[in-house]
Amino acid sequence: MTESADTPNFPPVEPVLNVHNDSYFMGAALGEAQSALQEGEVPVGAVIVHQNRIIARAHNQRERLNDPTAHAEMIALTQAAAFLESWRLDGCTMYVTLEPCPMCAGALVLARIDRLVYGPADPKSGGCKSLYQIASDERLNHRVEIVSGFMIEPCRQILQDFFAQRRAQKEEQ
């Protein structure tokens, strides 16, 4: 099948893995965080998995798009919804390299994501466990299963390196 100009640009569907492997998928999210780093964005990456396949991958693009909502999670949710042709992302897991903020946590609930796996907590703006518990709030109509602190060191390291570099740049000015 050849692509036409009208064909949406969906992320490539990756091979099905025989075993559910959180480390593999978080590694893919870290790859997205690395892309954000190379673009001068805060290095947060996210992937969404459905039936053991990555169906969406994204990284922060707030600076590039001049869009305060262009968080990795929000972009990945949009991609996954387009891929599945549904706003309901039942059966999906999101892997993200930092605890989602309240906006993203709310979007996870609204999208009906089943499971969230993230790296370090975000004590200043975490929306899943640190400041707020939006994704697991029993008052809402959907709750997300949460795995926090997964592969915390590599996720934390890329963020620490980014902010150390930013501080050094400011000192040079």
Secondary structure, 3 states (H helix, E strand, C coil): CCCCCCCCCCCCCCCCCCCCCHHHHHHHHHHHHHHHHHCCCCCCEEEEEECCEEEEEEECCHHHHCCCCCCHHHHHHHHHHHHHCCCCCCCEEEEECCCCCHHHHHHHHHHCCCEEEECCCCCCCCCCCCCCCHHHCCCCCCCCEEECCCCHHHHHHHHHHHHHHHHHHHHHC
